[in-house]
Amino acid sequence: MAGNFENEVASDRSRISMNKKHEVRYWTEALGCSEDELAAAVAKVGNSAHAVRREVFRAWAYGRSQQGKQA
């Protein structure tokens, strides 16, 4: 069953909007992270998808994949 395409993917894949549930869902699935991890990355580096992707992967590499956990 095909739904509204706008509700399935982010409308602008170069930016991450934390205000739209369908975009948050899209990005958490695309990056394989939790909503809290996504929010922390956006708060730290801004809403650029490229910067957020790097931050999420960097946090995993240094063992800080859980919010509030310090390495």
Residue pairs with C-beta under 8 A, 6 or more apart in sequence:
6 22
7 22
8 22
8 26
9 26
10 16
10 17
10 22
10 23
10 26
10 27
11 23
13 49
14 48
14 49
14 50
15 47
15 48
15 49
16 23
16 27
16 38
16 42
16 47
16 48
16 49
16 52
17 23
17 24
17 47
18 24
18 38
18 39
18 42
18 47
24 35
24 38
27 38
27 49
27 52
28 34
28 35
28 38
31 38
31 52
31 53
31 56
33 41
33 56
33 65
36 67
37 56
37 59
37 65
37 66
37 67
38 52
38 56
40 59
40 67
41 52
41 55
41 56
41 59
42 52
44 55
45 51
45 52
45 54
45 55
46 52
59 65
62 71
63 69
63 71
64 70
64 71
